Amino acid sequence: MSKLKQIWLTYHLTRVSLVILLLLVCFTFDACKVVRFVVYNFADINDHKKFPSRPVHNGDEIFSFVSDTIGKAPAYLPINGQQVPFEAYLKDNKTVAFLIIKNDRIQYEKYWNDYDSASIVPSFSVAKSITSILIGCALDDKLIKSVDEPITNYIPELLPNGFDKVTIEHLLQMTSGLDFNEGYYNPFGHVATFYYGTNLRKAIKKLKLKRAPGEKFEYVSGSTQLLGLILERALQTKTISSYLEEKLWIPLQMEHDASWSLDRKKNGLEKTFCCINATARDYAKIGRLYLNGGNWNGKQIVSHSWVEQSTTPSDSPGSASYYQYQWWIPSKGTFLAQGILGQYIYVDPSKDLIIVRLGAGNGKADWWDVFAALSEVY
């Protein structure tokens, strides 16, 4: 046998061995999550193409922000005591879309790496804030009675695991006491199961608590996925995606269709802790809704009290001053939705300012500082 044939044979035997190993892993570990983890490795800006999803359609009426002919971004930004070139800073820190809107007018809009205004980008944990909006809508629609309800009213299978004292508000506040490994690099951790797994309902049934609810803030994606299952149970005959379409995508006159990634194609559950897939301008409309206290062009989409409750720090037991009902609060009067690869919807109502940043990663930027600096400029 020639040396070339030996190399060829060794290569293909190695590939076959790897396939067999992956199949063994698939049968050994529930739902082939480890196989998905090995293949996909880590959250990626193209993940919306990898997982099954449900469509979220826009309506016939489209709202478009006006581009301000005199609007412009600053040439430089003060970053760590230095004046840094603005556009170069965005590009160098893995940005694919950046949008600044003031007084309903686009002051700045720029895309990189072949992205444009029609490009779909995964939300990652920005979906947590949108899930919170839908919980508010469900309360308005009397589908959920109160945030003080124990979650076992909707997820009774967690009663044997001691969840009877955990309320919907505990989940919203990230004070549930949930025992949940948030490490994306661990293929055997909870977040890998939730992100790569194919049976969220089964995974949820196995969840445990590590402390009493209301004692401590701890950001864990499992809390938002529990909110998702509560929402699904409250909706009964509707999917979460169809509710998003009904309550937000059509009323907010989105420019493009969106989607919400699922754990599986058949009878799948929306991954509410992540994974809405939409465009930069449509994400900006989520910010505009909350900038205006839940009102959209004269129509109240979600109650004003819910928006206030969701964006104002609380003194409830265990809560954090910088986090409220699935929204981050970087400073007094401002709030933002945030995703792991640097997806952001930043809102400063006092400046009538919305900033959307989407990226393939965070780069080395402190985006909270960038938004604060831009807020000063505008």
C-alpha positions as CSV (number, residue, x, y, z in Angstrom):
1,M,0.0,0.0,0.0
2,S,1.3,3.4,-1.0
3,K,2.0,6.0,1.7
4,L,-0.7,8.3,0.2
5,K,-3.3,5.5,0.5
6,Q,-2.2,4.9,4.1
7,I,-2.7,8.6,4.9
8,W,-6.1,8.5,3.1
9,L,-7.2,5.4,5.0
10,T,-6.0,6.7,8.4
11,Y,-7.9,10.0,7.8
12,H,-11.1,8.2,6.9
13,L,-10.8,5.7,9.7
14,T,-10.3,8.6,12.1
15,R,-13.5,10.3,10.8
16,V,-15.5,7.1,11.1
17,S,-14.2,6.6,14.7
18,L,-15.2,10.2,15.5
19,V,-18.7,9.6,14.1
20,I,-19.1,6.4,16.1
21,L,-17.9,8.3,19.2
22,L,-20.4,11.0,18.6
23,L,-23.2,8.5,18.1
24,L,-22.2,6.7,21.4
25,V,-22.2,10.1,23.2
26,C,-25.6,10.8,21.6
27,F,-27.1,7.6,23.0
28,T,-25.3,8.0,26.4
29,F,-26.3,11.7,27.0
30,D,-29.8,12.9,26.8
31,A,-31.0,14.6,23.6
32,C,-27.6,14.7,21.9
33,K,-26.7,17.9,23.5
34,V,-23.0,17.0,23.7
35,V,-23.0,16.3,20.0
36,R,-24.5,19.7,19.3
37,F,-22.0,21.3,21.7
38,V,-19.1,19.6,19.9
39,V,-20.3,20.6,16.5
40,Y,-21.4,24.2,17.3
41,N,-18.9,24.7,20.1
42,F,-20.1,28.1,21.4
43,A,-22.9,30.7,20.8
44,D,-22.4,32.3,17.4
45,I,-24.0,35.1,15.5
46,N,-25.2,32.6,12.9
47,D,-27.0,30.4,15.4
48,H,-30.4,31.3,14.1
49,K,-29.5,29.2,11.0
50,K,-28.7,26.1,13.1
51,F,-31.7,25.5,15.3
52,P,-35.4,24.9,14.4
53,S,-37.6,28.0,14.9
54,R,-41.1,29.4,14.6
55,P,-41.8,32.3,12.3
56,V,-43.0,35.6,13.8
57,H,-44.7,37.6,11.0
58,N,-45.0,41.4,10.7
59,G,-48.2,43.0,9.6
60,D,-49.3,45.1,6.6
61,E,-48.5,48.4,8.2
62,I,-44.8,49.3,8.6
63,F,-43.4,52.0,10.9
64,S,-40.0,53.4,9.7
65,F,-37.8,55.7,11.6
66,V,-36.9,58.8,9.7
67,S,-33.3,59.3,8.8
68,D,-32.1,62.7,10.0
69,T,-30.3,64.5,7.3
70,I,-28.3,66.5,9.8
71,G,-27.8,63.6,12.2
72,K,-24.3,62.3,12.8
73,A,-22.2,60.4,15.2
74,P,-19.3,62.0,17.1
75,A,-16.0,61.7,15.4
76,Y,-14.4,60.7,18.8
77,L,-15.6,59.2,22.0
78,P,-14.0,59.6,25.5
79,I,-13.0,56.0,26.4
80,N,-10.8,55.3,29.4
81,G,-9.7,59.0,29.5
82,Q,-8.7,59.0,25.8
83,Q,-10.4,60.4,22.7
84,V,-11.0,57.3,20.5
85,P,-12.2,57.4,16.8
86,F,-15.8,56.4,17.0
87,E,-16.3,54.3,13.9
88,A,-13.0,52.6,14.1
89,Y,-13.8,51.7,17.7
90,L,-17.1,50.1,16.7
91,K,-15.5,48.1,13.8
92,D,-12.5,47.0,15.8
93,N,-14.7,45.6,18.6
94,K,-16.7,43.2,16.4
95,T,-19.7,45.3,15.7
96,V,-22.0,44.3,12.8
97,A,-24.7,46.9,13.3
98,F,-25.0,50.2,15.3
99,L,-28.0,52.4,15.4
100,I,-28.6,55.7,17.2
101,I,-32.1,57.1,17.3
102,K,-33.0,60.4,19.0
103,N,-36.5,62.0,18.9
104,D,-37.6,59.2,16.6
105,R,-35.0,60.1,14.0
106,I,-32.0,58.0,13.0
107,Q,-28.9,60.0,13.8
108,Y,-26.5,57.2,12.9
109,E,-26.8,53.8,11.2
110,K,-23.9,51.7,10.1
111,Y,-23.3,48.0,9.3
112,W,-20.1,45.9,8.8
113,N,-19.1,42.5,7.5
114,D,-21.8,42.4,4.8
115,Y,-24.6,43.0,7.2
116,D,-27.3,45.5,6.4
117,S,-30.7,46.8,7.6
118,A,-32.4,43.6,6.5
119,S,-29.9,41.2,8.2
120,I,-31.2,38.9,10.8
121,V,-29.2,38.7,14.0
122,P,-29.8,36.5,17.0
123,S,-30.9,38.4,20.2
124,F,-29.3,36.0,22.7
125,S,-30.3,37.3,26.1
126,V,-32.0,40.4,24.8
127,A,-34.9,37.8,24.5
128,K,-35.1,37.8,28.3
129,S,-36.3,41.4,28.3
130,I,-38.8,40.7,25.5
131,T,-40.0,37.7,27.4
132,S,-40.6,40.0,30.3
133,I,-42.7,42.3,28.1
134,L,-44.9,39.2,27.1
135,I,-45.3,38.4,30.8
136,G,-46.6,41.9,31.3
137,C,-49.0,41.5,28.3
138,A,-50.2,38.2,29.8
139,L,-51.0,39.9,33.1
140,D,-52.9,42.6,31.2
141,D,-54.8,39.9,29.3
142,K,-55.6,38.1,32.7
143,L,-53.9,35.0,31.5
144,I,-51.6,35.3,34.5
145,K,-53.1,36.4,37.8
146,S,-50.2,38.0,39.6
147,V,-46.4,38.0,39.8
148,D,-46.9,36.8,43.4
149,E,-48.3,33.5,42.2
150,P,-46.2,30.5,43.0
151,I,-44.7,29.1,39.7
152,T,-46.1,25.6,40.7
153,N,-49.6,26.9,39.8
154,Y,-48.3,26.6,36.2
155,I,-45.5,24.0,36.5
156,P,-46.9,21.5,39.1
157,E,-44.2,19.0,38.2
158,L,-41.7,21.1,40.2
159,L,-43.7,20.7,43.4
160,P,-41.6,17.6,44.5
161,N,-38.5,19.6,44.0
162,G,-39.5,22.2,46.5
163,F,-40.5,25.1,44.2
164,D,-43.8,25.9,46.0
165,K,-42.3,29.1,47.5
166,V,-40.8,30.3,44.2
167,T,-43.0,33.1,42.7
168,I,-43.1,34.5,39.2
169,E,-41.5,37.7,40.6
170,H,-38.6,35.6,41.9
171,L,-37.9,34.5,38.4
172,L,-38.3,38.0,37.0
173,Q,-35.8,39.3,39.6
174,M,-33.3,36.5,39.3
175,T,-33.8,35.7,43.0
176,S,-35.3,32.3,42.6
177,G,-32.5,30.4,44.3
178,L,-32.3,28.1,41.3
179,D,-29.3,25.7,41.1
180,F,-28.2,26.4,37.5
181,N,-24.8,26.3,35.9
182,E,-24.6,29.3,33.5
183,G,-21.2,28.3,32.0
184,Y,-21.4,28.1,28.2
185,Y,-18.1,26.3,28.0
186,N,-19.3,23.3,30.0
187,P,-21.0,20.7,27.8
188,F,-22.6,19.0,30.8
189,G,-23.9,22.2,32.5
190,H,-27.4,23.4,32.6
191,V,-27.0,26.2,30.0
192,A,-25.6,23.7,27.5
193,T,-28.6,21.5,28.1
194,F,-31.0,24.4,27.6
195,Y,-29.2,25.9,24.6
196,Y,-28.2,22.7,22.7
197,G,-30.6,20.2,24.1
198,T,-33.8,19.0,22.4
199,N,-36.2,18.6,25.3
200,L,-36.5,21.7,27.5
201,R,-39.7,20.5,29.3
202,K,-37.8,17.4,30.4
203,A,-34.8,19.4,31.5
204,I,-36.9,21.8,33.5
205,K,-38.5,18.9,35.4
206,K,-35.0,18.1,36.7
207,L,-34.2,21.5,38.1
208,K,-33.4,22.0,41.8
209,L,-33.0,24.9,44.2
210,K,-29.7,25.7,46.0
211,R,-31.1,28.3,48.4
212,A,-34.4,29.7,49.5
213,P,-36.1,32.2,47.0
214,G,-35.7,35.9,47.7
215,E,-32.3,35.6,49.4
216,K,-29.9,36.6,46.7
217,F,-29.7,37.9,43.1
218,E,-28.1,35.4,40.7
219,Y,-28.3,35.8,36.9
220,V,-29.3,32.4,35.5
221,S,-30.9,31.7,32.2
222,G,-33.0,28.9,33.8
223,S,-35.2,31.5,35.5
224,T,-36.2,33.0,32.1
225,Q,-36.9,29.6,30.6
226,L,-39.2,28.8,33.5
227,L,-41.0,32.1,32.7
228,G,-41.3,30.8,29.1
229,L,-42.9,27.5,30.3
230,I,-45.3,29.5,32.5
231,L,-46.2,31.7,29.5
232,E,-46.8,28.6,27.3
233,R,-49.1,27.1,29.9
234,A,-51.0,30.4,30.4
235,L,-51.5,30.8,26.6
236,Q,-52.8,27.2,26.4
237,T,-53.7,27.0,22.6
238,K,-51.2,29.7,21.4
239,T,-47.5,29.4,21.0
240,I,-45.2,31.9,22.5
241,S,-44.1,33.0,19.0
242,S,-47.7,33.6,17.9
243,Y,-48.2,35.7,21.1
244,L,-45.1,37.7,20.3
245,E,-46.5,38.3,16.8
246,E,-49.9,39.3,18.1
247,K,-48.7,41.5,21.0
248,L,-45.6,43.1,19.6
249,W,-44.5,42.3,16.0
250,I,-47.7,43.4,14.3
251,P,-48.7,46.3,16.7
252,L,-45.1,47.7,16.6
253,Q,-45.3,47.7,12.8
254,M,-42.0,45.8,12.4
255,E,-40.2,46.1,9.1
256,H,-39.3,42.4,8.8
257,D,-40.5,39.0,9.9
258,A,-38.6,37.5,12.8
259,S,-38.4,34.0,14.3
260,W,-37.9,32.4,17.7
261,S,-35.6,29.4,18.0
262,L,-36.9,26.2,19.5
263,D,-35.4,23.2,21.3
264,R,-36.9,20.8,18.7
265,K,-38.9,21.0,15.5
266,K,-41.9,18.9,16.6
267,N,-43.9,20.4,19.5
268,G,-40.9,22.5,20.3
269,L,-40.7,25.1,23.1
270,E,-39.3,28.5,22.5
271,K,-35.9,29.2,24.1
272,T,-37.1,32.2,26.0
273,F,-33.8,32.8,27.7
274,C,-32.4,33.6,24.3
275,C,-32.8,33.3,20.6
276,I,-35.2,35.7,19.1
277,N,-33.9,36.5,15.6
278,A,-34.6,39.9,14.1
279,T,-33.1,43.1,12.5
280,A,-31.5,46.1,14.2
281,R,-34.3,48.5,13.4
282,D,-36.9,46.1,14.7
283,Y,-35.0,45.7,17.9
284,A,-34.9,49.5,18.2
285,K,-38.7,49.4,18.2
286,I,-38.7,47.4,21.3
287,G,-36.7,50.2,22.9
288,R,-39.1,52.8,21.5
289,L,-42.0,51.0,23.1
290,Y,-40.5,51.2,26.5
291,L,-39.1,54.7,25.9
292,N,-42.8,55.7,25.6
293,G,-44.0,53.8,28.6
294,G,-45.5,50.9,26.7
295,N,-47.4,53.1,24.3
296,W,-47.1,52.8,20.6
297,N,-48.4,55.8,18.6
298,G,-51.4,56.3,21.0
299,K,-52.1,52.6,21.6
300,Q,-51.1,51.1,25.0
301,I,-49.4,47.8,24.1
302,V,-48.4,46.8,27.6
303,S,-49.4,48.7,30.8
304,H,-47.4,51.8,31.8
305,S,-47.2,50.5,35.3
306,W,-45.5,47.3,34.0
307,V,-42.9,49.3,32.1
308,E,-42.2,51.4,35.2
309,Q,-42.0,48.3,37.4
310,S,-39.7,46.7,35.0
311,T,-37.2,49.5,34.7
312,T,-37.1,51.0,38.2
313,P,-34.8,49.4,40.9
314,S,-36.7,47.6,43.6
315,D,-36.0,47.0,47.2
316,S,-37.6,43.6,47.2
317,P,-35.6,41.0,49.2
318,G,-32.4,39.8,47.4
319,S,-32.9,42.0,44.4
320,A,-30.0,43.9,42.7
321,S,-30.1,47.7,42.1
322,Y,-28.9,47.2,38.6
323,Y,-31.4,44.6,37.5
324,Q,-35.2,44.6,37.4
325,Y,-37.7,42.2,35.7
326,Q,-35.2,41.0,33.1
327,W,-33.9,44.4,32.3
328,W,-30.4,45.8,33.2
329,I,-30.2,49.3,34.8
330,P,-26.8,50.8,34.2
331,S,-27.7,54.2,35.7
332,K,-30.6,56.0,37.2
333,G,-33.3,56.6,34.5
334,T,-31.6,54.4,31.9
335,F,-32.2,50.7,31.1
336,L,-31.0,48.1,28.6
337,A,-31.5,44.6,27.2
338,Q,-28.2,42.7,26.8
339,G,-27.0,39.5,25.0
340,I,-23.9,37.5,25.4
341,L,-22.2,38.5,22.1
342,G,-22.8,42.2,22.7
343,Q,-26.4,42.5,21.6
344,Y,-27.9,45.6,23.2
345,I,-31.0,47.7,23.2
346,Y,-30.1,50.8,25.3
347,V,-32.8,53.4,26.3
348,D,-32.4,56.8,27.9
349,P,-35.9,58.3,28.2
350,S,-34.6,61.6,29.5
351,K,-32.7,62.1,26.2
352,D,-35.3,60.4,24.0
353,L,-32.5,58.2,23.0
354,I,-32.3,54.6,21.7
355,I,-29.1,52.8,20.8
356,V,-29.0,49.3,19.3
357,R,-25.6,47.5,19.0
358,L,-25.3,44.0,17.5
359,G,-22.1,42.1,17.2
360,A,-20.2,38.9,16.6
361,G,-18.7,39.4,20.1
362,N,-18.1,42.1,22.6
363,G,-14.5,42.7,21.6
364,K,-12.6,44.6,24.3
365,A,-15.3,47.3,24.7
366,D,-17.2,48.2,27.8
367,W,-20.5,48.9,26.0
368,W,-22.2,50.3,29.1
369,D,-19.5,53.0,29.1
370,V,-19.9,53.6,25.4
371,F,-23.7,54.1,25.8
372,A,-23.2,56.5,28.7
373,A,-20.7,58.5,26.7
374,L,-23.1,58.7,23.7
375,S,-25.9,59.7,26.0
376,E,-23.8,62.7,27.1
377,V,-23.1,63.6,23.5
378,Y,-26.7,63.5,22.5
